[in-house]
Amino acid sequence: MLTDARRLAAVERARRVLPALPMPLDAIAALAARLLGAPMGTVTFVGRHEEYFVGVHGLPPGLAGERHAPLAYSVCKYMVSEDAPVRSPDMAAEDDPALREHPLLTEFGVRAFLGVPLRDADDQPVGSLSVLDGEARQWSDADLSTLMEISHLLSLFPAPAQRAACPVTAALDPQALVEGMKEAFVAVDRRGVVVEFNRAAQELLGWPADEVRGRPLDHTVLPDYDGRPVGEALSRLFAAPAARAVPHRVSVRHRDGRRLPARMVLSVVRGTLGALACAFITDLSEQDAAESDAERQRRFLAALLDSLDVGVAAVDSAGTPVVVNRALRRVHGIGDRWSAEDVTRAVGSSVRDLDGTPLPLSGTPLLRALRGEHVRGADVLVRMPGSADRIMVAHAQPITTAGGTRMGAVAALHDVTAVRRAEGFRACEQQVRQILAAAATVGDAAAATLRAVAEALGWPHAELWLIDSLTGHMQRTGHWSASAGQCGDLHADPVSRGAGVIGTVWETGQPLWVPDIAGATDLAAEHSVARAQDCARMGLHTVLAVPIRDGAAMLGVLVCYSAAPEYDRDLLTVLVGGVAAQFGMFVALRRTADLAEKLKRTRNDFLTLVGHELRTPLTSITSYAGLLAEDPAVPAAEARQMLLVIARNADRLGAVVSDLLELSGLEAGHLRLAVGEHDLAVVVAAAVAAAQPIAADAGVRLYARLPRRLMVHGDPVRLRQAVDNLLSNAIRYSRHGGDVRVRLTAQPDMAELRITDTGIGIPPGEHDDLFHRFTRASNVAHHGFPGAGLGLALVHTIITLHHGDLMFDTGHRPGTSVLLRLPRRQPAPRG
């Protein structure tokens, strides 16, 4: 096309003809640039090797200074080659390397252009009318339509038959050109008087041209201009014409009085009639209606997207966010009044891979789709400060036109945190089953189970609390923290039923969810509020506690702590509750097995008692009594010795029977305590004084540190009985030369009596069993100490009836240390 001989001949004719037009071609180029809001405009012809600039506006001097340039610098050649309009919004982003490396871009910074071909009367493409911009921009269909209208001013060359008959200038009819324009055109002089009013203006405004021409513009179609007199605007326009025409939205008057919204572009054109202000008026009624309809649809679409639980986002061809619905904004912490920068910043800081490593923006599913990829089922992690991690599964795809041009991309993101957690807990439950199957004791299973649960949740701390079947107290059986020492000792104080998170679950038997422990002010005890504040300082927020049961029987509490506020209350309660049910079954089975073992041991111990502690004294009694009865001649001294043995064994037998009866009577409630306010220091001092001779005989040193006075509520006889038993054990099991120390101290609410010896001690793991009747430490028989296994059981029962505690210090070495705690202000104990 470029080298076609007929076309090149037409170019030469056009170069001679067009410059003779009444309207200068530079003015045409300027008019095109101003109407389209572009900094540069050109009217060019394309020869074989060069491009000729016959009309220019705003071009760099180095490009069009000599009014021609090598064809390599031409974009006009594209319109001529295609013989059709050509537009490029950004040459730097075009797929064609010839455009990406075009000299206009690389040397003069031209980024965008729009052009339409110019044809002569023989329909030969000779050049183009083009506008150019140094910034990337999207050329609209309205821009193209305007440029084509202006090109009509240049397209009517005389036919070959007319060239000899008339001069070129006479062959051009400007009035015909104006009347042929589809856009309303009004020209006014410096006084504001209308000198031209084309057919399109008559059709738009209903005014005949004869009624408008020769009259001031503000008397007819334009009563005002942006709320100001038209004359003022024209004076400024003629005085200092704008370098670029700026469209203004105005309200024009139809002849019937209706006001029409319109866009008007004013520019000054200098021709044979002098300077004229040319106004191009475009009816915006349909555009306003379309925009109103588009706004209505946009609002409808926005409301629809915001009502979805699925997150939706879209970007344009430059990767700028244009749609982010409410569901996705909430996930990323973006407000309803957002900007593209807000979205980019929030996504860049919060989106990660599933392993927690930051995910670059270029790696997000949405921008992968913008590069042409169809993304299905991509998992991403959203981590926001102060919020729980969310797992999103994304589907994304590019948005393209029918011709394949990529306009942007869209992504839909589903929150699958609950699904992934449920999947994780299925694996957790299987892991817990394996842990429980391999564990020999509850303590062995506790830490591993807690770790499995906490890691499945992604929470940093978990604890297991079980009710002691002997004391009825809630005791911590195990705990796990993600980092050693991270959470310290959350519950140094004893747990009280009905107080705090654990105590509340203990009392109600129902799961408890605390969304943020820092704001939990309704806990039932003052120290529980302080404990909640400690949790908040450790960075713990949501607390979930679920009961551990065996059927209707309450066994304990499983409690987990999160590092961020959580919201999946129902799901997590069900998931953790399932693990708690598994552990409850395990605890019940272990306790059943332990009980069976204890019953077996109790039976054996009872048989030992009958065989040794009862049968041996009875054998001695019956043997000596028989000898005395059969041999009246037994010497008096020998008989007296036999009677002493009989009396001693009878006392021993009576003591066992008495302890057994008293223990059974106290446990059954047949024997009641005589409760009153008494000085415990006096009771202990009397017991120490009575034990001094016994200790001296055994070669044991007995020390006591007692306060002058310590009042408690209790039965002094039973308390003396308990202290006597503890002192007796301490002296009996201490070696010759050992020490027994007694210390009585007053605490704000409790009296504490600690008795420590340097004796044989208690083997590990047997301390709690010694509170059962007929149970003795395994090393007692080995050392040859007699006993029925009733003393500590009796002491434990007496202290329990006084609402106190009896416990061993399992870390004490050597010997044994036992602590007796009694409430000082407790109401009358059960009896």
ZAMARGU-4260 file (C-alpha; in steps of 0.2 Angstrom, whole numbers, plus 5000, padded with zeros to 4 digits):
<rodrens>
0) 5000/5000/5000 | 5014/5012/5005 | 5023/5010/4988 | 5008/5010/4977 | 5011/5022/4962
5) 4993/5028/4961 | 4993/5032/4980 | 5010/5041/4979 | 5003/5051/4965 | 4988/5056/4975
10) 4999/5061/4989 | 5008/5073/4978 | 4991/5081/4972 | 4985/5082/4990 | 5001/5091/4995
15) 4997/5104/4982 | 4979/5105/4986 | 4976/5105/5005 | 4987/5120/5009 | 4975/5131/4999
20) 4960/5128/5011 | 4953/5143/5019 | 4956/5136/5036 | 4974/5133/5040 | 4980/5115/5042
25) 4989/5120/5058 | 4972/5126/5065 | 4964/5109/5060 | 4978/5100/5070 | 4976/5111/5084
30) 4957/5109/5084 | 4959/5090/5084 | 4971/5091/5099 | 4960/5102/5109 | 4944/5093/5106
35) 4952/5077/5112 | 4962/5084/5126 | 4979/5079/5118 | 4995/5089/5118 | 4999/5086/5100
40) 4990/5085/5084 | 4996/5082/5066 | 4990/5082/5048 | 5002/5072/5038 | 5005/5064/5021
45) 5015/5048/5019 | 5027/5047/5004 | 5038/5033/4998 | 5052/5037/5010 | 5046/5052/5021
50) 5032/5058/5030 | 5026/5076/5027 | 5019/5087/5041 | 5006/5099/5033 | 4998/5103/5049
55) 5006/5103/5066 | 5001/5107/5084 | 5012/5105/5099 | 5025/5093/5091 | 5043/5094/5098
60) 5054/5105/5086 | 5066/5092/5083 | 5053/5081/5075 | 5043/5093/5063 | 5055/5108/5062
65) 5058/5105/5043 | 5040/5099/5040 | 5046/5082/5035 | 5054/5066/5043 | 5060/5049/5038
70) 5046/5036/5037 | 5054/5027/5053 | 5047/5041/5064 | 5030/5040/5057 | 5014/5032/5065
75) 5004/5039/5051 | 5010/5025/5040 | 5000/5013/5051 | 4983/5021/5047 | 4988/5022/5028
80) 4993/5004/5028 | 4978/4998/5037 | 4967/5011/5028 | 4957/5012/5044 | 4958/5021/5061
85) 4972/5015/5072 | 4974/5018/5091 | 4988/5013/5103 | 4984/5017/5122 | 5003/5014/5126
90) 5016/5009/5114 | 5028/5004/5128 | 5015/4990/5132 | 5011/4984/5115 | 5015/4966/5109
95) 5023/4972/5093 | 5041/4976/5096 | 5041/4989/5082 | 5029/4999/5093 | 5038/4996/5109
100) 5055/5002/5101 | 5047/5016/5090 | 5058/5031/5089 | 5043/5042/5094 | 5043/5033/5110
105) 5062/5031/5113 | 5068/5048/5107 | 5053/5060/5110 | 5043/5051/5124 | 5027/5049/5114
110) 5017/5035/5123 | 4999/5035/5115 | 4992/5040/5098 | 4975/5039/5089 | 4974/5042/5070
115) 4961/5041/5055 | 4966/5040/5037 | 4963/5054/5025 | 4957/5050/5007 | 4956/5060/4992
120) 4941/5061/4980 | 4947/5045/4971 | 4947/5036/4989 | 4966/5034/4989 | 4973/5034/5007
125) 4986/5048/5007 | 4989/5052/5025 | 4981/5054/5042 | 4974/5066/5055 | 4982/5061/5071
130) 4983/5066/5090 | 4997/5061/5101 | 5000/5060/5120 | 5016/5059/5131 | 5006/5049/5144
135) 4997/5032/5142 | 4979/5034/5139 | 4963/5024/5134 | 4956/5031/5118 | 4937/5030/5118
140) 4925/5027/5104 | 4919/5045/5107 | 4937/5051/5104 | 4938/5042/5088 | 4921/5048/5082
145) 4926/5066/5085 | 4942/5064/5076 | 4933/5057/5061 | 4921/5072/5061 | 4936/5084/5060
150) 4944/5073/5046 | 4928/5077/5036 | 4935/5095/5034 | 4950/5087/5024 | 4942/5073/5014
155) 4933/5082/5000 | 4947/5084/4987 | 4941/5089/4969 | 4938/5074/4957 | 4951/5073/4942
160) 4937/5080/4930 | 4936/5096/4940 | 4954/5100/4942 | 4956/5108/4925 | 4939/5117/4926
165) 4941/5126/4942 | 4955/5132/4954 | 4958/5120/4969 | 4953/5133/4981 | 4936/5136/4973
170) 4932/5118/4973 | 4932/5117/4992 | 4915/5122/5000 | 4918/5126/5018 | 4899/5128/5021
175) 4896/5110/5014 | 4909/5104/5026 | 4901/5112/5041 | 4884/5106/5036 | 4891/5088/5033
180) 4897/5087/5051 | 4887/5076/5063 | 4892/5086/5078 | 4883/5102/5082 | 4894/5116/5077
185) 4892/5135/5082 | 4904/5148/5078 | 4904/5166/5086 | 4914/5181/5084 | 4922/5192/5097
190) 4906/5200/5102 | 4897/5183/5105 | 4887/5184/5089 | 4883/5168/5081 | 4890/5167/5063
195) 4888/5149/5060 | 4875/5136/5066 | 4875/5120/5056 | 4862/5107/5053 | 4867/5096/5067
200) 4865/5111/5079 | 4847/5114/5072 | 4842/5096/5075 | 4849/5096/5092 | 4842/5112/5099
205) 4827/5115/5088 | 4832/5133/5082 | 4832/5137/5064 | 4848/5144/5058 | 4840/5160/5052
210) 4834/5163/5070 | 4851/5161/5078 | 4863/5168/5066 | 4867/5186/5069 | 4860/5185/5087
215) 4870/5184/5103 | 4874/5167/5109 | 4867/5170/5127 | 4850/5176/5119 | 4847/5159/5111
220) 4855/5142/5115 | 4867/5146/5130 | 4859/5157/5143 | 4875/5155/5154 | 4891/5146/5154
225) 4896/5138/5171 | 4885/5150/5179 | 4893/5165/5172 | 4890/5177/5157 | 4895/5170/5141
230) 4903/5186/5136 | 4916/5185/5150 | 4921/5167/5145 | 4923/5173/5126 | 4934/5188/5131
235) 4946/5177/5141 | 4946/5164/5127 | 4950/5177/5113 | 4963/5186/5124 | 4973/5170/5129
240) 4968/5155/5119 | 4970/5139/5129 | 4985/5127/5123 | 4973/5113/5125 | 4954/5113/5123
245) 4946/5108/5139 | 4928/5101/5138 | 4915/5109/5149 | 4899/5103/5154 | 4885/5115/5151
250) 4866/5116/5150 | 4860/5122/5133 | 4842/5128/5130 | 4831/5120/5117 | 4819/5131/5108
255) 4804/5123/5117 | 4812/5128/5134 | 4819/5112/5139 | 4837/5112/5146 | 4849/5099/5138
260) 4865/5093/5147 | 4879/5095/5134 | 4898/5095/5133 | 4905/5110/5124 | 4923/5112/5118
265) 4928/5130/5114 | 4943/5134/5104 | 4949/5149/5094 | 4952/5146/5075 | 4959/5160/5064
270) 4954/5159/5046 | 4949/5171/5032 | 4935/5179/5042 | 4947/5182/5057 | 4947/5174/5074
275) 4931/5164/5078 | 4927/5154/5093 | 4921/5137/5087 | 4910/5128/5099 | 4907/5109/5096
280) 4892/5104/5106 | 4888/5086/5111 | 4871/5080/5118 | 4874/5071/5134 | 4856/5067/5137
285) 4858/5049/5131 | 4876/5048/5140 | 4868/5054/5156 | 4854/5041/5155 | 4867/5028/5151
290) 4878/5034/5165 | 4863/5034/5177 | 4859/5017/5171 | 4877/5011/5173 | 4878/5019/5191
295) 4862/5010/5195 | 4869/4994/5189 | 4886/4997/5197 | 4877/5000/5214 | 4866/4984/5211
300) 4882/4974/5207 | 4891/4982/5222 | 4877/4977/5234 | 4876/4960/5226 | 4895/4958/5229
305) 4894/4965/5246 | 4881/4952/5251 | 4891/4937/5246 | 4901/4927/5259 | 4914/4924/5246
310) 4928/4937/5244 | 4928/4945/5226 | 4942/4956/5219 | 4946/4962/5202 | 4960/4973/5194
315) 4962/4982/5178 | 4975/4979/5164 | 4988/4989/5174 | 4985/4978/5190 | 4976/4992/5199
320) 4962/4985/5211 | 4945/4991/5205 | 4933/4979/5214 | 4935/4973/5232 | 4919/4967/5240
325) 4915/4968/5259 | 4919/4950/5263 | 4936/4952/5257 | 4939/4969/5264 | 4934/4962/5281
330) 4947/4948/5280 | 4961/4961/5276 | 4955/4974/5288 | 4951/4987/5274 | 4937/5000/5277
335) 4922/5004/5266 | 4931/5020/5260 | 4946/5012/5252 | 4958/5016/5239 | 4969/5006/5227
340) 4984/5010/5238 | 4975/5004/5254 | 4971/4987/5245 | 4989/4985/5239 | 4997/4989/5255
345) 4985/4978/5265 | 4987/4963/5254 | 5005/4965/5253 | 5007/4964/5272 | 4994/4950/5275
350) 4995/4937/5262 | 5007/4922/5265 | 5010/4905/5259 | 5003/4891/5270 | 5019/4889/5279
355) 5018/4907/5285 | 5031/4915/5273 | 5026/4931/5265 | 5019/4929/5247 | 5025/4943/5235
360) 5011/4952/5226 | 5016/4945/5209 | 5013/4928/5216 | 4995/4931/5222 | 4982/4921/5212
365) 4974/4938/5206 | 4990/4944/5198 | 4995/4927/5191 | 4978/4928/5182 | 4982/4945/5175
370) 4997/4937/5167 | 4986/4925/5158 | 4985/4910/5170 | 4969/4902/5175 | 4971/4898/5194
375) 4960/4885/5202 | 4960/4880/5220 | 4976/4889/5226 | 4977/4890/5245 | 4984/4906/5253
380) 4985/4911/5272 | 4979/4928/5278 | 4988/4934/5294 | 4982/4950/5301 | 4989/4958/5318
385) 4977/4954/5332 | 4967/4942/5322 | 4966/4923/5319 | 4975/4916/5303 | 4962/4913/5289
390) 4965/4900/5275 | 4957/4906/5259 | 4956/4895/5243 | 4956/4906/5227 | 4950/4904/5209
395) 4956/4917/5197 | 4956/4920/5178 | 4960/4934/5166 | 4946/4946/5159 | 4948/4948/5140
400) 4938/4956/5126 | 4931/4946/5111 | 4947/4950/5102 | 4958/4943/5115 | 4964/4959/5123
405) 4967/4957/5141 | 4957/4970/5151 | 4961/4964/5169 | 4958/4949/5180 | 4945/4943/5193
410) 4947/4932/5208 | 4935/4923/5220 | 4941/4918/5237 | 4932/4906/5249 | 4936/4906/5267
415) 4940/4887/5271 | 4948/4890/5288 | 4934/4879/5296 | 4936/4865/5283 | 4954/4865/5285
420) 4953/4864/5304 | 4940/4850/5303 | 4952/4841/5291 | 4967/4844/5303 | 4956/4838/5318
425) 4952/4822/5310 | 4971/4819/5309 | 4972/4825/5327 | 4959/4813/5333 | 4968/4799/5325
430) 4985/4804/5333 | 4976/4806/5350 | 4969/4788/5348 | 4987/4782/5345 | 4994/4792/5360
435) 4980/4785/5372 | 4983/4767/5365 | 5001/4768/5369 | 5000/4777/5386 | 5002/4768/5402
440) 4996/4782/5413 | 4985/4797/5412 | 5000/4808/5415 | 5010/4799/5401 | 4995/4804/5389
445) 4992/4821/5395 | 5007/4831/5387 | 5006/4822/5370 | 4988/4824/5369 | 4988/4843/5373
450) 5002/4846/5360 | 4992/4837/5347 | 4976/4848/5351 | 4986/4864/5352 | 4995/4861/5336
455) 4979/4856/5327 | 4972/4873/5333 | 4987/4883/5330 | 4986/4889/5348 | 5001/4892/5359
460) 4995/4884/5376 | 4984/4870/5383 | 4981/4862/5400 | 4973/4847/5407 | 4964/4847/5424
465) 4957/4832/5432 | 4947/4830/5448 | 4956/4820/5461 | 4945/4805/5466 | 4951/4805/5484
470) 4952/4824/5488 | 4939/4830/5476 | 4950/4844/5471 | 4954/4850/5454 | 4972/4847/5450
475) 4982/4851/5434 | 4988/4835/5427 | 4997/4841/5412 | 5001/4857/5401 | 5009/4861/5385
480) 5016/4877/5378 | 5023/4881/5360 | 5038/4889/5368 | 5046/4883/5384 | 5041/4895/5398
485) 5030/4905/5386 | 5015/4905/5397 | 5022/4903/5414 | 5011/4895/5428 | 4994/4901/5423
490) 4986/4893/5439 | 4998/4894/5453 | 4982/4896/5465 | 4970/4881/5468 | 4955/4881/5457
495) 4939/4884/5466 | 4923/4877/5459 | 4912/4890/5451 | 4927/4903/5450 | 4936/4907/5434
500) 4936/4898/5417 | 4940/4881/5424 | 4930/4882/5440 | 4915/4888/5429 | 4916/4873/5418
505) 4918/4862/5433 | 4902/4868/5441 | 4891/4869/5426 | 4898/4854/5416 | 4896/4864/5400
510) 4909/4871/5388 | 4915/4889/5390 | 4921/4901/5376 | 4929/4917/5381 | 4932/4928/5365
515) 4945/4938/5373 | 4951/4935/5391 | 4957/4953/5393 | 4939/4959/5394 | 4932/4945/5405
520) 4926/4955/5420 | 4912/4943/5425 | 4922/4929/5432 | 4917/4923/5449 | 4931/4927/5460
525) 4943/4942/5461 | 4959/4931/5459 | 4951/4924/5443 | 4950/4942/5436 | 4969/4944/5440
530) 4973/4928/5432 | 4964/4934/5416 | 4974/4949/5416 | 4990/4939/5418 | 4984/4929/5402
535) 4982/4945/5393 | 4999/4951/5397 | 5006/4934/5391 | 4998/4938/5374 | 4983/4926/5376
540) 4966/4930/5370 | 4952/4918/5366 | 4950/4904/5379 | 4940/4888/5376 | 4937/4876/5390
545) 4927/4859/5388 | 4922/4847/5401 | 4930/4829/5402 | 4916/4817/5406 | 4913/4799/5409
550) 4895/4798/5405 | 4886/4810/5417 | 4901/4810/5429 | 4913/4825/5428 | 4931/4820/5427
555) 4940/4836/5423 | 4943/4851/5411 | 4953/4853/5394 | 4957/4871/5392 | 4966/4879/5377
560) 4972/4897/5374 | 4974/4906/5358 | 4987/4920/5353 | 4974/4930/5344 | 4955/4933/5346
565) 4946/4918/5338 | 4928/4918/5331 | 4924/4900/5326 | 4916/4896/5342 | 4904/4882/5337
570) 4916/4873/5326 | 4931/4873/5338 | 4920/4868/5353 | 4914/4853/5344 | 4931/4848/5338
575) 4940/4850/5355 | 4925/4842/5363 | 4928/4827/5352 | 4946/4825/5359 | 4939/4828/5377
580) 4927/4814/5375 | 4941/4802/5369 | 4952/4807/5384 | 4937/4805/5396 | 4935/4787/5390
585) 4953/4784/5393 | 4953/4792/5410 | 4938/4782/5415 | 4946/4766/5409 | 4962/4770/5417
590) 4954/4773/5434 | 4944/4757/5432 | 4960/4748/5429 | 4968/4757/5444 | 4953/4754/5455
595) 4954/4736/5451 | 4972/4735/5455 | 4970/4745/5471 | 4956/4733/5476 | 4967/4719/5473
600) 4981/4727/5483 | 4968/4731/5497 | 4962/4713/5498 | 4980/4707/5499 | 4984/4720/5512
605) 4969/4715/5522 | 4974/4697/5521 | 4991/4703/5527 | 4982/4712/5541 | 4972/4697/5546
610) 4987/4686/5544 | 4999/4697/5553 | 4992/4711/5563 | 4977/4701/5569 | 4982/4683/5569
615) 4999/4686/5577 | 4992/4695/5592 | 4978/4682/5594 | 4991/4667/5592 | 5001/4675/5607
620) 4985/4678/5617 | 4978/4660/5615 | 4995/4652/5617 | 4999/4660/5633 | 4982/4659/5640
625) 4982/4640/5636 | 4998/4637/5645 | 4992/4647/5660 | 4976/4637/5660 | 4984/4619/5658
630) 4998/4622/5670 | 4993/4629/5687 | 5011/4627/5693 | 5018/4640/5682 | 5030/4651/5692
635) 5023/4667/5697 | 5036/4677/5688 | 5034/4668/5672 | 5015/4669/5673 | 5016/4687/5676
640) 5027/4689/5660 | 5015/4679/5650 | 5001/4690/5656 | 5010/4705/5651 | 5012/4698/5633
645) 4994/4694/5633 | 4989/4712/5638 | 5001/4720/5626 | 4995/4709/5611 | 4977/4713/5617
650) 4980/4731/5617 | 4988/4730/5599 | 4973/4720/5593 | 4961/4733/5601 | 4970/4747/5593
655) 4968/4740/5576 | 4950/4737/5579 | 4948/4754/5587 | 4956/4763/5572 | 4946/4753/5560
660) 4929/4756/5569 | 4933/4775/5571 | 4938/4776/5552 | 4922/4768/5547 | 4912/4778/5559
665) 4919/4794/5553 | 4917/4790/5535 | 4899/4784/5537 | 4895/4799/5548 | 4890/4789/5563
670) 4904/4798/5573 | 4902/4817/5573 | 4915/4830/5577 | 4914/4841/5592 | 4918/4858/5583
675) 4923/4873/5592 | 4936/4887/5591 | 4952/4880/5599 | 4970/4885/5599 | 4979/4873/5587
680) 4996/4878/5595 | 4990/4870/5612 | 4985/4854/5603 | 5001/4852/5594 | 5012/4857/5609
685) 5003/4843/5619 | 5006/4830/5605 | 5024/4835/5604 | 5026/4834/5623 | 5018/4816/5623
690) 5030/4811/5609 | 5046/4817/5617 | 5049/4801/5628 | 5045/4790/5613 | 5057/4799/5602
695) 5070/4798/5616 | 5068/4779/5617 | 5070/4778/5598 | 5086/4789/5598 | 5077/4802/5587
700) 5079/4821/5590 | 5062/4830/5590 | 5061/4849/5587 | 5046/4860/5587 | 5043/4878/5581
705) 5026/4884/5587 | 5017/4901/5588 | 5011/4907/5604 | 4993/4906/5598 | 4984/4900/5582
710) 4965/4899/5583 | 4955/4887/5572 | 4938/4879/5571 | 4939/4861/5574 | 4937/4846/5585
715) 4953/4846/5597 | 4952/4828/5601 | 4951/4822/5583 | 4965/4835/5578 | 4976/4828/5592
720) 4973/4811/5586 | 4978/4816/5568 | 4994/4825/5575 | 4998/4810/5586 | 4997/4798/5571
725) 5008/4809/5560 | 5021/4811/5574 | 5021/4792/5578 | 5024/4788/5559 | 5038/4801/5558
730) 5047/4794/5574 | 5044/4776/5570 | 5051/4777/5552 | 5066/4787/5557 | 5083/4779/5560
735) 5092/4780/5576 | 5100/4797/5577 | 5088/4805/5565 | 5078/4821/5566 | 5059/4825/5567
740) 5055/4843/5565 | 5037/4850/5568 | 5033/4868/5562 | 5016/4876/5564 | 5013/4893/5554
745) 4999/4904/5552 | 4994/4910/5534 | 4980/4923/5531 | 4966/4910/5529 | 4975/4893/5533
750) 4985/4885/5547 | 4999/4875/5541 | 5007/4861/5551 | 5023/4853/5542 | 5031/4837/5550
755) 5047/4832/5542 | 5058/4817/5546 | 5075/4810/5540 | 5068/4792/5539 | 5066/4779/5526
760) 5055/4790/5515 | 5041/4784/5503 | 5045/4777/5486 | 5040/4788/5471 | 5022/4786/5465
765) 5015/4779/5481 | 5011/4795/5490 | 4993/4797/5486 | 4989/4778/5489 | 4994/4779/5507
770) 4978/4788/5511 | 4968/4772/5507 | 4965/4760/5522 | 4976/4745/5523 | 4989/4753/5511
775) 5007/4754/5517 | 5022/4759/5507 | 5031/4745/5499 | 5048/4748/5508 | 5039/4747/5526
780) 5038/4728/5526 | 5056/4727/5519 | 5062/4736/5534 | 5052/4726/5546 | 5040/4739/5553
785) 5023/4733/5559 | 5007/4742/5555 | 4989/4740/5549 | 4989/4754/5536 | 4975/4763/5544
790) 4984/4778/5552 | 4986/4789/5537 | 4969/4784/5531 | 4962/4790/5548 | 4971/4806/5547
795) 4966/4810/5530 | 4948/4807/5534 | 4949/4818/5550 | 4957/4832/5540 | 4945/4831/5525
800) 4930/4832/5538 | 4938/4848/5543 | 4939/4855/5525 | 4958/4854/5525 | 4971/4846/5515
805) 4984/4833/5518 | 4998/4831/5506 | 5016/4825/5504 | 5031/4835/5498 | 5036/4822/5484
810) 5053/4831/5481 | 5059/4830/5499 | 5074/4820/5502 | 5079/4811/5512 | 5064/4805/5523
815) 5047/4812/5522 | 5038/4829/5523 | 5019/4829/5526 | 5009/4846/5526 | 4993/4847/5535
820) 4982/4863/5530 | 4967/4868/5540 | 4955/4883/5536 | 4955/4896/5550 | 4939/4904/5547
825) 4929/4889/5539 | 4911/4887/5544 | 4907/4871/5555 | 4914/4856/5545 | 4904/4841/5540
830) 4903/4828/5553
</rodrens>
